[in-house]
Amino acid sequence: EMNVEIDVVKDSPDLSSIFGGRGGGLFGGRGSNSPYLVLTGAQGQSDSNKFEKKTYTIKKARDILIEQELRKHLTENELINLSMELAENDGIVFIDEIDKICGKRDFGGDRRVSQEGVQRDLLPLIEGCSINVPNYGKVNTDHILFICAGAFHDAKPSDLMPE
């Protein structure tokens, strides 16, 4: 693949090291709406007049140039608001090992009390509520998709609290 030399902001983070080589760009590359990249978009904005030349593949250079142009037009607050909106409208939360919080009904002791407490705390989030995210504001969970999985080899889904 061909390489090109482009001007990049000095000390700007290498996208592949931040995102594990899964593409770059403010929104995670073509066809992606990754909120993780949106939150990092404002870094390195203050010293944007200092450039240096670096060599990249054409694909990576394209992603870097798109991100640099987007940084010129979006403020940090706009990026945070966009990230919050993406989380509220397109967010997916995967909860694995949900079977660990539902024990058999005949199981007694402190563990059962703790399991019911976890269930009670999760219920409003899954049903939909507003939660406060420190430093960013409130996120409404009404339209977030929650996916729960577990083995349920010692318990059944009916062992969950009836609520």
N, C-alpha and C positions, 0 to 999 in steps of 0.2 A: 504494500500500500504506500502511496506517496505521502511525503511529509511536506509541510509548509511552515514558514516562519511568520509568526504574528506578534503584534504588540499586546502584552498583557499587563495588568496592574501588578506592580511590584509587591511581593509578599502576599499575593492572593493565594488562597489554599488550592492545592492540587485536587481537582474534583474526584479523581479516581481513588485517592486515599480517603476522602471523606465518605464517599458513597460506595465504596467497595467495588469500583469498576463497573457499576451497573449503568453507565451512561451518565451524561452530565446535563447541564442546563438547569435553569431555574425551576422547571417543572419535571425534571427527571428524564429528559429526552423526549423523542417523538412519541405521541400517543399516551403519555403517562401524566398523571396529576399528583405526583408525590408531594405531600405536604412537608416532608422532611427537608426537601431542597428549598422550599419556599421560605422556611424559617431561617435558613442560613444565607439567604440572598443578600442581606444588607451588610454582611461582613466585608471589610476592606473598602467601604464606600468613601471614607473620609479622605484618603490619599489617592483619589482616582486620577490625578494629573501626572503621576509618576509611573511611567511604563518601562518595560524591558522586553527585549525580543526573546522568544522561546520557540522551539520547534516541536510541532505536534503532527499527528496524522490529520488528514483532512476532516474526518468525522469529528475528532475531539476538538480541533480548532473551531469548527462550526459551532459546536455546543458552547465553547468558551466565549466566542464572539457574541452569540445570542444572549448569554447570561450577562455579559458586560453591558450590552445595550439596554437590557431590561433593568439593570441596576440604576442606570441613568434616569429612568422614568418612574421608578417606584420608590417610595420612602419606606423606612422600616415599619412605620405604623400601617401603611397600606399592605405590606407583606404579612404582618401579624393578622390584620383583619381578613385578608384573603385566606390565610391558613386556618383561622377559626371558622370561616364560612365553609371551607372544604371539609374540615373535620365534622361540622354539624350536618352537612348535606350529603357527603360521600364517605363518611367515616365507617370503618369496619373494626370491630373489637372481637378478637378471638380469645375465648377463655377455655383453656385446656384443663383437663383433670377436674371437671366440675363434679364428678362422682365423689371426690374426696370430701365435699361439704354436705353430702347426703348419706348418712349412715343408716343402718337398719333401725327401725322404730323401737325395737326392744333393747337397743344399746343404751346404757345409762352412763352417768358420770359427767365430768366437766367437758369432755370432748363433744358430746351432743349439744351442750349449751353453746359452745363455741361455733359449731357448725350452723346452728340456727341463727346465731348473730351474723355470721357471714352472709347467709341467705337473705336475712332481713336488710342488710346493708346493700346488697347487690340489686334487690328487687326494684327500688325506685330508679336506679340507673337504667336498668333494662326496660322498665315500663315507660320511662321518659321523664326527665326533670332537668333543671338547670344546675350545673356544678361550677364552682369557682376554680379557675386555673390560675394559680399565683402568677403575678406579673403580666397576665394576658387578658383576664376578664372571665366572663361566664360563657359556658358552652351548653347549649341545649341538646339533650340526648334523644329527643323525640324521633329523629330521622337517622340515627346511627344504627347500623346493623350489628347486632350482637350474635355471635356464633359460639355455642358452647359444645364441648366435646368431652367425653370421658368413657372409660371402659365399662363401668357399671357391672363389674363382675361380682362384687359383694353387695351391691345395692341396685335398686331400680329407680327410674326417674320418678315414680310415684312416691318414693321415700322422701322427696323434697317436701318442704313445707307446703301446705295446701294453697297458700296465697298465690 
